[in-house]
Amino acid sequence: MFGASVSKHLGDRVPLKRGMAGHDVKVLQDALTRLGVPVPKDGSFGPRTQRALRLWERIARRPVNGRVDRGDVPLLLKAFTSSLASSPVVAPPVLGETATINPDGTATPPADAPQAIVDLFAAANKIATLPYRYGGGHKSWDDTAYDCSGSVGYALHGAGLLDHTVDSTMLETYGDAGPGQWITIYANADHTFMIVAGVRFDTSGQKTAGTRWQPAQRSTDGFVVRHPTGF
């Protein structure tokens, strides 16, 4: 049964739905990943692919039914041309020009960082070593402890990139899809963090590191990838 569907292109079988397998499913999974909703490209339309598709449908303001309908196909296929044709608005830091994590738990941005990034670091440094508290930073920007989304939101607000508090689910649709040139946000229903100029701002691991600023390396499996427009 799987072999009969291997050569199918995305759009040949509509609706494309859970339980199906083949090349068209793999193309769907590749498109979703390019659109900032990463999913394994195994060619099998399982529950994880369905969840990712539902999230993309919500982001794209399509009917949320967890299947690929005729109207979804052009939007999904556009992911391949747009990801190749798009050009960055802000040049990324060159190799070696990443932020520096300081002994006191703050971080210093690269010398050539744009002003918004400098402002983000200044805001993030104010709360980098404050304790974690679930719900912290949501009733007010000024708090004594911050949770994961409260922390990310505070830093983005300081950079002038966010004007209201958000939770991690709301960050799944914030800004634009995919990684940014300076800021990349990873979000799912349970957690969010971001990488800015090559370093990570994350409440996970804070107890060990003593600061929200940490090396960039960590698993990003299962996270939606977003970035502020232009950054």
C-alpha positions, 0 to 999 in steps of 0.5 A, a space after each residue: 500500500 505504501 509503495 503505491 503512493 511513493 511517487 505522488 506529488 503534493 496536490 495529487 491526492 486531495 484531501 491528504 490526511 492522517 493515515 496516508 503515506 508517500 512522497 506527497 506527505 514528505 513534501 508536506 512535512 518539508 513545507 511545514 518545516 520551512 514554514 516554521 512548524 518543524 516535523 520529521 520528514 518520514 513520509 508518514 501522515 501520523 498524529 505529529 504531522 496532523 498537529 503541525 498541520 493544524 497549527 499551520 492552518 491556524 497561523 495561515 487562517 485556513 480552515 482548521 481540519 488537520 488535512 490538506 485540502 485543495 486550497 491549502 496546496 498552493 500556500 504549502 508549495 509556496 514555502 519552497 519558492 519563498 524560502 529560496 527567494 527571500 532575502 534578509 532585511 538585517 544582515 546576520 552577524 558574521 562568524 565569530 561576532 556573537 554575543 558574550 555571556 559575562 561572569 555576572 550573568 548578563 550578556 553583551 551584544 556584538 559591536 555591530 548589532 542594531 539598536 533594537 538588539 542592543 535594547 533587547 540585551 539591556 532589557 533581558 539583562 535586567 531579569 537574567 538572574 531573577 527567579 522563575 515563577 509560573 505566571 511571572 511577568 504576565 500581569 505587569 511587565 515589572 515583576 520580581 520573577 518571570 516564567 519562560 514566556 514572561 522572560 521572552 516577552 519582557 526582552 522583546 518589549 524592551 526592544 520595542 518588538 512587543 507591546 503586550 504580554 504573551 504566553 508561549 502558545 501566543 508566541 507560536 504565531 508571533 512575527 514571521 515563520 522560520 529562524 531570524 537573522 538576529 532573533 529566533 524564537 522557539 515556542 510550543 504549548 509548554 515552553 518558549 525560549 529564544 536565541 539572540 546573536 548566537 546565545 540562548 535566553 531561556 529559563 530552562 537550565 537557569 538553575 544550573 547556569 545561574 542566568 537565563 543567558 546560556 550557550 545556544 545548544 539545546 534540543 529544539 525538537 517539537 518547537 515552532 520556529 518564529 522571528 520578529 519581522 526584520 530581525 
